């Protein structure tokens, strides 16, 4: 399980599984904007490739992991709202 000590606010993290209710897929990059007490859940911001915010959602801590320096981001289209 991911812990508060390994992920901080404003860290870029990687989804470890799909979150279809938020339009997210495993491997998507999101930014932590709030850590809930006990680090059981994170509030994350989803950005478009142009930097605009798509959404802010809550995800369980085990749905994300820290991004590493040996990973390359990709882009993919998301469904229109």
Secondary structure, 3 states (H helix, E strand, C coil): CCCCCCCCCCCEEEECCCEHHHCECCCCEEEEEEECHHHCEEEEEEECCCCCEEEEEEEEHHHEEECCCCCCCCCCCCCCC
